[in-house]
Amino acid sequence: MIKKFDKKDEESGSGSNPFQHLEKSAVLQEILRQFYLTYIFSDWSFTIITKSTEAFFAMTRLFQSNDQTLRRMCYLTIKEMANISEDVIIVTSSLTKDMTGKEDVYRGPAIRALCRITDTTMLQAIERYMKQAIVDKVPSVSSSALVSSLHMVKMSYDVVKRWVNEAQEAASSDNIMVQYHALGLLYHLRKNDRLAVTKMLNKFTKSGLKSPFAYCMLIRIASKLLDETEGGHDSPLFDFIEGCLRNKNEMVVYEAASAIVHMPNCTARELAPAVSGYYLTLISFLKVIVVFCFCQVAMKHPSAVTACNLDLENLITDSNRSIATLAITTLLKTGSESSVDRLMKQISSFVSEISDEFKVVVVQAISALCQKYPRKHSVMMNFLSNMLRDDGGFEYKRAIVDCIISIIEENPESKETGLAHLCEFIEDCEHTVLATKILHLLGKEGPRTPQPSKYIRFIFNRVVLESEAVRAAAVSALAKFGAQNDDLLPSVLVLMQRCMMDSDDEVRDRATFYMNVLQQKQKALNAAYIFNGLSVSIPGLEKSLHQYTLEPTEKPFDMKSVPLVTTPITEQKTEIAPVATSKLPEKLAPSRQDIYQEQLASIPEFQSLGPLFKSSDPVQLTEAETEYVVRCIKHTFARHMVFQFDCTNTLNDQLLQKVVVQMEPSEAYEVEHYIPALSLPYSQPGSCYTLIRLPDDDPTAGSGGNGCRSHPESSQTKLWSSLGRSRR
């Protein structure tokens, strides 16, 4: 609707944004002048954009125009200026007149604009008009009223709830959009009442719908209700979703299949109808989405997709490389061992034409295939080595390196081949992280090979040619060769002497350290200082060293004060994701001990306690049905013990403040501090702490009684409840 500019302006590029050189003051003056003209120029007026209240008042004169495009632009302007113009409510009467007028083309936009500027206090004034509009015979008017009602549910739920009867009448409309919008409004009015939602589902699943959009929404509502109620696959709702797989509309078939696929605890037999539904839409425009869903199904139930393998193989040559990549990824998950060679040849024909993101997906699928068919590692190793030589980014190269390393670790007979490929890669590797990772692997696996000397050249080349971090990693790898092979020790010592002249401090320090250890020729020293790394928590060591520097002392730093490393809390991945979602560099997950140490160190009263020795597992002190749920975690320090109480308020009518758990310890144990939870809203957990000083003579055992005290904001009364006993 913007006026077309001259061809000369288009060729010069200045026509791309016709408003970029305008001044705001000049535009406002011209707006006011044009609006107050006796004759309104429609072609010019609907291109105007204004943010001024004064201009808004002038714009109301456009209601005199009978130009449809101009009037619709007027409604849009009112909606956009509802929050920035003062006294926008003055157009209510004009909008109400258009809303109840005879011109259907104005009624729908007028309803949307009127509901946009109406607040809670004025909604009842137009309630009668809204009810009439919802059941109007004109589809555009009815849809406008339903969608506007859906927006007003957030601010005036009680008022809109009275329009349920009209919405139910609109849900029986023959128009597909009216039926869809009516179903959406009914669901949002009842979504907090599970019984009402169930009744609504039963009604519409039995009576049927004409709108495919409404069917899709009904499938989603049914799927959500099945998840919330943990309904089995014998539920009528599941039968309804399965029945939608036979719908004539492809969109409904896909939505039903997708809902079944994403249901938890779904067996391969129950997935078979969904896969068949996907198969029916495989020839349509939904091809990309369908193949992606096939890939997801193949992750858990590859046998359910096997019947479609022939069609998936035909998609490998598809012009859309996204479809080809997803197809080959699915085939790698569902194919047999005899088809691996053929699939590898097909992948090599197009892998150079796809982006790095899809290459990572292919590599991850190959990695999963290696675990499934370990005897095919030689074929996959050669394919991965060829991919490693191609150009690509860090994520792509890292995926290949990780895949090769996993093959080496799981198949000892492939060790030498894999190490040879990695040695060739680090000769021209621009990624420091990958180079150091491979050097660490060479130091670990290289000395155990029949001919360890052939890896020395590749490692020492890194000392000569690479950056400081890579050179330091190469020195550590060389030391491991000298520690495990007596024949190579003289050569390694010569190389260490050269490394001692390096320009970097880290490289020189490592070379000097390893040189002195290797010269002792003691296996115990080699095992303690070369093979085995630090057994302490690295974050804990960092905090302990920082604390040591803050407190001047003549005592040397004691490594025994650092907590030992514990198993990090990581989720074990048993399957390969279909897409690469992580773009962050690899980072070790912190242990639970480190997390607690950091949390406690942030509290001023606990900063002088020293390093954390041990934290216990959480212990429930209350039952789940009580008004306040409390669990306890005990943190042990050298001379103190911190009791962490994680509290949850289950009363929705009270806000608890300054919550503490009072303790009555036995003799010789002293409570030094109570750290309250300042606020404990409904259903939001909070933590309070109690600091106990342990006796100097016997800091090994103790017992005490606990009690909870809080200040509910509603009554300002004290609450005391017995929470049981706590024993260290």
N, C-alpha and C positions, 0 to 999 in steps of 0.2 A: 504493500500500500504506500510505499515511499515513491515519490515522483521520480520518473526515470531521468537520468542525467544525460548530458550530451555524450556522444561517442568519443569525442576528444578527451573528456574527463575520464572516461572508462579506460582508454588506452594509456593515459598518464598515470593511472593508479590512484588518482585523488578521489575517485568516486566510491572507494571501498567503504568509507565512513563519512557520510555527508555532514555530520554534526561535529567533527573533531575540531574545527577552527571557529566554532561559534562562541560568543561571549554570553554569559548567563543574563546579565542586565539587559543587553540588547534584545535577547530572545523574549524576555518577560514583557518588555515594552511593546514589541511587535505582536505578542499574543493578545495583550489587552486591546491594542488598536484593532486587530482583526475581529475579536469577539464582539466589539461594540459597533461594528459596521452594520448598516441597515440590512445589507444582503450578505448572507453567509456563504463563503466559498467552500463547498464541501471538499473538493479535491485537495485544497490546501489545509483545511482545518484538522482533518484526521491524522495529519503527520506531526501534530504538535505534542510535545512532552513538557509537562510543567510540574514543579514541586512547590508552588506558592499558593497560599490560601487565597490571596487576592485573585490569582488566576483561576482558582477553582470556582470562586463565585461567578466570575465572568463566564466560565465554561458551562455553567448551568443554563445559559441561553441556548445551548445546542439542543435542548429538549424541544425547541420550536421547529427544528428541522425535521423533514420527513425522509431524509436520505437514510436508508437502512445501514449502510456502512458507517456513516458518521454517528448514528445513534449507538451502534454496537461499540464503537470506539469510546463513546461517552460512558457507557457502562463499565468498560474495562478501566478507564481512567478513574472512575469513582472507586472501584475495588482497590486499585493500586495506591490511591491517595487516602484511603480510609484511616491510616495510622499517622499520616504526616500533615494532614490539613485539619485546621480547627473548624468546629461547627459544620462538619461534613453531614451532620444529621438533617440539615435543612432540605436535602433532596429526598427525604423519606416520602413526602406526599407525592412527588413526581414519580418516584419509583413504584409506589403503591398503585398509582393510577395506571401506569404501564403494565403492572403485574396483573391487574384485573381488567385490562382493556380487551379489545377485540382483535388486536394485531398479535397473532401468535408468534411472529418473528421477534417481537419485543418482550414478550412475557417471560420467556426462559432467562435471558440475560438480566432482566429487571429483578427476577427472584434472586439470582446469584448475587447481584450487587446489593440488594436490600439486606439479605442475610449477612453479607460481609460487613455492613456498617451497623447492624443491630446488635445491641448489647443485651445482657440478661434482663434488665428492667423493662425493655421495650419489646421483648420477644412475645409476651402474651398479647400485645396489641395486634400482632400480625398472625397470631396462631390460627384464627379461622381461615385466613387466606391461604396459609400453608397447607392446612388439611385439604382444602378444595383443590389446591394445585397438585398435591400428591396423587389424587385419584382422577386428575384431569385426563380427558381422552387424547389430548395431544401428547405424543411421546416425549418431545423435547421439553415441554413444560413439566411433565411428571418427573422426568429424570433430573431436571434442574432442582426441583423441590426436594427430591430424595437425597441428592448429593449435598445440597445445602444443609439439610437436616442432619446428615452424617457429620458435617463439620461442626454443627452447633451442639452435638451430643457432648463434646468435651466441656463446654461452658454451661450448658443448661440441660443436664440429663433428665431431671424430673419433668421439665416441660415437654421435651421431645418424646419422652416415654409415653405420653398421653396420645401420641399419634400412631400407636402400634396397629390399631384396627385399619387405618388408612393404608399403612405400609403393607399389611397382609393382603388387602384388596389389590394393591399395585403389584404384589408378587404373582398374582394370577393373570397379569397382562400378557398379551400376545407379543408385545415388543420385547426383543431380547435384551436391550439395554435397560429398560424399565424394570424388568424382572430381576436382572443382575443387581441393579442399584437397590431395589427393595429388599432383596435377600441380604445384601451387605448391611443395610440399616437395621434390619431385624436381628442380625447376629450381634452387632455392636450394642444393641439395647439389652441383649440377653446373655452376653458372653460371661458375665460374672455369676450366672445362675446355671449350673451344669444340667440340672433337671430340665430347665426351660430350653436349653440348647438341644438336649436329647429329644424332647418332644418336637421341636422344630425340624430336626433331622428326620425323624420318623414320618412326619407329615409330608415333607417334600420328596423323600425317597420313595414313598408309596404313590403319591399323586403324579410325580414326574415333572420335568421342567422342559421348557422350549428353548431356553437360552443356553448355549454352550459355555458362556462365561459364568452363568449361575451354577452350572454343573461343576465347573472347575473350582469355584468357591466352596460348593457343598462338599467336594472331595477333600479339600484342604481342612475344612471344619471337622469332617468325620475322622480324618487322619490324626488331627490334633487331639480329638476326644479319645481316640483309641490309645494314644500315647499317655494321656493323663490318667485314664482309668485302667491302664494296663490290660485292656481288653484282648482276649485271645482272638485267634484267627477264625474261630467259630462264631464270632459276633455278627449280628445282622449288618453292622456298619461295614465290616470287612467284605461281606457278601455284596453290599451295594458298590463298594469301590471296585471289586472284581467284576461286577456286572457292567460297570462303565467301560471296561476294556472292549466291550462289543458295541460301543456307541458309534454312530456314523461319522461323528466329527473327530478329526485327527487330534485336535487340541485336547479334547476330553479323554481320548485314549491315552495320549502321552501323559496327561496329568494323573490319571489313575495308575498307569504303570510306574510312574515316578514315585507316587505315594507308597505303593507296595514295596518297591525296591528299597526305600529308605526306612521301612519299618524294622524295628529291632527284632532279633531272634526269628527272622524269616528263613525258612528252609528252602533248599533248592527246588523241591517239589512245589512249594507255594509260589516261588518266583517264576515258574514256567509260564503261567498265563501272562505275567507282566512282560517277560521276554518276547512272547508271541505278539503282544501289543506293540512293543518297540519295533518288532520286525515288520509289522504292517506299515509303520510310518517311516521305514528305512528309505523308501523311494521318494519321499516327499521333501519339502523344504526344511523339515526338522532334522535333516540328516546329521548335522554336527552335534546337536543335543542328544540325539538317539545314540550315536556311537559313543559319546562321552558317558552316557548312562550304562551302556554295555560294558565299558571299561570299569565302571564302579561295581557293577554286578560281578564281573570276573574276579575282582579282588577277593570276595568272600565265597562265591559259588561259581567257579569256572565251568563246572559241568553243565550249569543251566544255560550257558551261552554257546556251548560247543555246537549246537544245531545250526547256528548262524555263521559258522566259520567260513563257509564257502562264499557267502555274500560279503563278509568282512575282507576276505582276500581280494575280492574284486575292487574294494574301496581303496586298496593300497595305491592304485594308479590314479586315484581321483585327483583332479586338478587343484582342488582345495587341499593344501598340505596339512592343514589342521585335522581334516577328516582322515587323511592318510596316516598321520602320526597316531591318532587315537585308535585307528583300526589295527595298526601293527602292534601297538601296545596291548590291545585286547587279545590279539592272536598269540602274543608271547606269553600271556597268562593262561590261555586255554589250549594252546597247541600241544601236541604230543612230542616225545623225544625225537621221533623220526622226522618231524617237520622243522626242526631247529635249523638245519643247514639251508633249507629252502627259504626260510624266513630271513636268515642273515643275508642271503644274496639279494632278497627284495629290499631289505632295509638299506643296503649299501647303494642301491640305485637312486635313492632320493634323499638320503640323510644330509647331503651337502647343500640341499636347496631349502632346508627349513631353518628356522631361527634357533638360537641357543636354548631358548626356553623349552622348545619341543625336543631338542636334542637331549636335554636333561631328562625329560620324560622317558625317552627311548632307553637311555643308559640305566635308569632306575628299573625299567622293565627287564632289561638284560640281567641286571644284578639279581632280581627275583628269580629269573630263569636259571641262573647259575646255581642257586640254592636248590632248585627243584630237580635239575638234571646235572649233577656234578661231573658226569663223564663227558659232557660236551664243553668242558672248560677250555680246551685247546682252540676250538672254533671261535668261541666268544672272546678269548684272549687276543687272538689275531685281529678280530674285528675291532676290539677296543684299542689296540695299539695303532691301527690305521686312523681311528677317530682322534687319537691323542696327537697325531701329527698334523691334523687339520687346524685351521685357525678357529679361535673361539675365546670366549670370555672366561673369567675366573670360575663362575658357578659351573659352567660346562666342563672345564678341565678338572675341577675338584670332584665332580660326580664320577668322571672316568677313573681318576686316581683312587677314589674310595672303593669303586667297584673292583679294580684290579687288586687292591689290598685285601678285600674280603675274599676274593678267589684264592689268593696266596695263603691266607690263614685257614681256609676250609679245605684246600686241596694241596697237601704237601708236595705232590709230584709236579705241581705247576709253579713251585717257588722260583726256580732258576729262570724260567721263561718270563715270569712276571717281573722279577727284579731286573732282568735285562732290559725289558721295555721301559721300566721306570728310570733306569740309569741313562738310557738314551733320551728320555724326556727332560731330565734335569740338565742336560748339556745345553739346552736352549729354553730354559724356563724363566719367565719373567715374573712369576708369582712367588714371593718369598715364603708365604705360608705353605705352599705345596712343596717347595724345595726342602724346607726344614722337616716337613712331615716325611718325605721320602728318605732323607738322610737318617732320620731316626729309625725308620724301618730297615734301612741297610745296616745300621749299627746293630740292630736286634737280630736280623735274620741272616745277614751276610756271613758272619763268622761260622755259622753252622752248615754252610754249603760245602760241597766237596772241594771247590777251588775258591777259597775266599780272597785270594790275592788279586783276582781280576777286578774286584770292586774298589781296590785301593786307588787306582788311577782316577776313577770317576769322582771319588770323594775328595781327593786332594785337589783336583781341578777346581772344585768349588772354593777351596781356600785361596786359590790364586785369582779367580775371576769374579767372585760374587761379592755381595754386600756383607756388612758386618754380621747381621743375624745368621745368614747362611754360612758364613765362615765359622762362626762359633758352633753351629750345629755340626758342621763337618769335622771339627776338632773332636767333639764328643764321640762321633761315630768312629773316627780313627782310633781313639783310645779303647773302644770296645773290641776292635780287631786285635790290638796288641795285648789286651788282657786275656783273650781266649785262645790265641794262637802263638805258641812260643816261637815258631819259625818266623812269624811276621814281626815279632817284637823289636828286633834291631832296626828294621826298616821304619817301623812306626816311630821309634825314638828319634831317628834322624829327621823325620817329617815334623815331629813335635818341636825339635830345636829350631826349625825354620819358622814354625808358627809362633814361637816365642818372640820373634822379631816383628810381629804384625803391628800395624799402626793403631789397631783398636784395643782398648783396655780389656774388654770382655774376652776377646780371642787370646790375648797374651796371658791373662789370668787362668783361663781354662788350660791352655797348653802347659803352663808352668805347673799347675796343680796335677794334671794327669802325668806329666813327665816324672814328677817326684814319686807319685804312687806306683807307676809302672816300673821304675827303677828298683823298688823294693822287692819285686817279684814274689809277692805274697798273695795267695788266693783270697785270704780273708779280707785284706785291704781292697783288692779288686772288686770283690763282691759287695763290700760296704759302700765304696765311694765311686764305683764306675758302673756296675751293673744295676744296682738297686738305687732308686731315687729316694727323695725325702719321704718318710712315712708320716709326716705331720701335715696338718691342714695349712695350705698356702695362705689363705686369707687370715687364719689364726696366727700364723707366723708373722705376717705383715703387721697385724694389730699389736702383737706382743713386742715386736721390735720398735714400733712407734711409741708404745707405752714405756719401753726401756729408755728411749732417748729423752722422754719428757721428765724422767725422774733421775737426777744425777746420783750416781752410786759408783763405788769402787768394785763391786762384785761383777764378775763376768756374766755375760748373758747365758742363761741355762736353757738348753733346748728341751729339757724335761718339762718346762713350764708351758710348752706349746701343746695344745690338744692334738691327739692323733687324728689322722684323716679317717673319715667315715664314708660309707657308701652313699653317693649322691642320690637325691630323690629324682629319678628320671623315669619317665614312662617308657616301658619296653615296647618297641615297635616290632610287630610281627608281620606287618604288611607294608608294601611300598605304596606310597601315595600316588594317585594318578597324575597329579600335577605338582610342580615344584613351587611351593608357596613361600619358603624361607629364603630370604636374601641376605641374612645376617651371617657373619663369619662364625665359625664353630667356636663355642665357648662352653667350658665345663659348667654344669649346673652346680650351684653351691649346695653343700650338705646342710642337713637340718641343724647341725651344731653351729655352722657358720651363720645361718639365718638367725638363730636365737642369740648368738653372740652380738650380732649387729643390732638387733632390736634392743637388747639390754644395754648396750653401750650408748644408745641414744638417750637414755634416762640419766640425768645428772647424778642422782643418788647412787647409781650403780657403777659409775665410771672408775671408781677407785678400788673395785673388788678384785682386779686382776683378770687373768685369763679364765674362761669358762672351762671347767673340768668335764662335766657331763650333764646332759639333760635327759630327764626321764620321758617315757611315753605318756601321753595324756590319759588321765584317770577321771572317769565320770563320777562326780560327787552327788548328783541328783538324778532322778528319773526323768524320762523325756516328757512325762505328762504334767510335771510340776509347773508352778507359775514362773519360776526362774530356773534356768538351766545353767549349771556351773560344772566346769571341768578344771582339773588342776594339772600343772606341769611344774616339776621341781628342777631347778637349776642349781648345781653344786659348784661352789667356788672353794678356794683354799680355806677360808675361815668363815664363810657365810653360806647361806642357802636362800635362794629367792624362790618364793612360791608364786607362780603365775596362775591367776584364776581367770579363765575365759568365761564370761557371763553373757547370757542371752535373756532379754526381757520378752516374755510371751504374752504380756498384758497389753492389748492395743489401746487401752484408755489411760495409760500411765506412762510418764516419762521419768525414768529414774536418773537421779543426779548424785554425784559424789559417792559412787558405789564402792564399798570396801568389804573385804572378807576378814573379819577379826579372828585372831588365833589366840589360843591359850596354851602356850607351849609348856612342857614339863620343866622341872627345875634345871638350872644352869643354862637354859636356852633363853635368849633375850630377843624380843622384837624391837628392832631399831627403827624401821620405817614402814608406814602404810602409804602406798601410792594408789590413790583412788582412780576409778574410771569416771571422768568428769560428767559424761552424759551417756545414757543407755536407752536410746529410743526403741520402739517396738520392733522386734525381729532383727535388730542389728547388733551383732556381737561386739563386746568391748572387753578390755583386759584391765584388771587391777593387780597390784603386786604387794607382797608382804616380805620384808627383808628380815631374816632371822640370823643372829650371830651364834655360831657354834661354840661350844665350850672348848677351852684350850687343852683340857686333859683327855677328853674322849669325844672327838667329833665324828662318831661313827653311827650313832643311832639316836632317834628321838621320836616323840609322838606328841600330838596336840589336838585340841578340839577346834573346829572352825565354825564361825557364824557369819551370816551375811547381814550387813546393815546398809540401807540406802534411804534416799529422800525422794519419794514420788512427788512429782511437781503438782499433781492434782490435789493431794491432801496434806503434804508436808509432814507425814507421820513416819515413824521409824518402823522398820520391818525386820524381824529376827526369825531366822529359820535354821534349824540344825542341819548341817550339811555333812555330817559324818566325821570320820576320823581320817587323818593323813599320817602315814608311816613312811619314813625314809628308807 
